[in-house]
C-alpha cells in the first residue's frame, strides 16, 4: 500500500513538472532565439547605463527610474526580400503576446500604417515587466521589454520628460533607432 502511494505521488509530480515546463514560447525565449539572426537587431541596456545623474529628477521620476533594472530591445527590419518571413515573425510575436500572462495596458494605430500595443506582467499597480510592441507596415517591428521590480505605471509615465534629455548617441540606442531608417 505504501509503495502504491509513493508511486502515485511520484507520477503526479512528474506530470506536474512536465505540464509546468510546457508553457509555450515566451518573449524571453523569442529574444534569445532571434537576437543573432539576420534581419534582427538586439540591444540590452542596463538602466545604470543611461546615467541620469546630470538630469534633475523629481521624487516621483527618481522612484520610477529606480524601479527599472534594464531594457531589452529586439527589432526586425522589413525589406524587399523578407516579406513572408516578416509576416511569420510578426505572427509569432502576436501569438506570444496573446498569452493571458501579458495583460494589455493600451493599444493604438491602424491597419494601414502600423500598430503599437503596451502590455505588462504583474499587477495593475506593481509591474515586473512592461512590453512595448510596435510595427510599421513598411519598416518592420520592435519589441522593448522594460524589466524591473514593482514598476508603477503612473510614475513611469513621468519619465517621458526625461527621455528627451538623454543623449541617445552616447547610449548605444542610436544603432537600434537607425536600424529602421
N, C-alpha and C positions, 0 to 999 in steps of 0.2 A: 504494500500500500504506500509506504513512504517513498519507494522508488518511483512509483507511478506519479505521485505528486511532484517529485523533483523533476521528472521527465517533462511533465506538463508545464511546469514553471520555466524550465529551460527553453522549451519550444515557444512559449509565449514571449519570452524575452527575445529570442531570435527573430520572430515575426515582427515584433515592435521595432527592433533595431533596423531590419530591412525596410520597413514601411517609413520610418523617420528619415532614412538616408535617401529615399527616392522622392524628393520634393520637386523634382524637375530642375530646369536650368534657372539659376539666379542671375541677377545683374552682375554680381561679383564674378561668377564663373564666366559670364559672357565677356566681361572686361579682360579677364586673364586669357581666355581662348583667342581673343582677337587683337590684343594690343600690339602684336608683332606682325600682323598680316598686312599685305599690300592694301591700299585704299583706306586703311585706318591710321589714325594718329592717336596716341595716348600721352597724357601728361598727368603726373601726380604732383600735387603741390601741398607740402605741409603748411599749415596756416602760419607758422612762425616765419616762413619764407616771405610772406607778404610784408613783414616788417612795418607795422603801423606805429612804431614808436615816435615818428616825426609828425604824425597826424593827431590832432586833438580830437579825442573821442568823448562823447557824453557818457555818463554812467551806464545807461542802457546799451549804447553801442559797445562799450567795453565788455559788458556781460555777454552780449551776443557774440562778439569776437572770441572771447574765452571759452565759449561753449562749442566752438568748432575745432576739430582736430586736423582735418585735411580735406583737400578737394581732389577728386579723381575725375578726369575728363577723357572721354573717348569720342572720336569723330570719324565719320565715314564720308569720304568725298565722292560725289557722283560725277562721272564723266561720260563721254560718248560710248565707251566700251564696256561699262559695267552696270547698265540699267537693270538687267534681270537680277544680278547679284544684289544690287541696291535694294530692290523690292523685297527680295528674300530676307536680307538682313534687317530691313525695316520691320517686316512682319515678325521676325524673331524677337526683336526688342518689344514690340507691341504685345506679343504673347506673354513675355516675361512680366511686363508691367500690368497685365490683366490679373495676375495672381492677387488674391484678396489681401495679402500682407502689405501690398503697396496701396495706400489709401490716397485718393485724389484730393488735392488741395484746390486746384483750379486748372482750367484749360482755356485756350484762346486760338484764334487763327481761322483758316478756311481751307477748303479742298484745293483751291487754285494756287495760292502762294505757299502754304505750309501751315503747320500747327505747332503749338507748344503746350505741354502738359507738365504740371508740377505735382509730384506725388511724394509721399513720405512713409517712413516706417516708424512706428512709435504711437504715442498717444497724441491727442489733439493739441495739448499744451506743452508736451515734452517729447520732442522728436529726436530719434537717434540717427536717422538718415533722411536727407532731403534730396529728391531726384528731380532734375530739370531735364526734360527730354523735348527737343525741338527738331523739326525737319523743315527744310526748304526744298520744295519740289525740283528746283533747278540747281541746287548746291550739294545737298546731302543731309546728314543728320548728326546731331551731337547729343551726348548724354553727359550731364555733370552731376556727380554724386558729392554732396556736402555731408561729411561724416563728423559726428560729434556725440556729445552726451547731453541729454536734456535740452536740446535746442528749442528755444521758444520762437515760434513763427513771427509773432508781433515784434519781438526785439530784432530778429534777423532783418526784417524789412527796413529798419532804421539804418542798416549798413549800406543801403543804396547810395546814400550821400557820400559815404567814404570811398566807395569803389571808384568814383570819378577822380579822386585824388591820388590813386595808386598809379604809379608809372609801370604799365604792363611790359614796356620794352625791357625792363630790368628783371622781370619776374618770371620769365620763361613761358608766359602765357601767350605772348605775341605769336609764337610759332603755331599754336593751336588756332588762334583767331585768323591768321593769314592762310591757314590751310584751306579755308573755304572761299578765298578770294579768287 
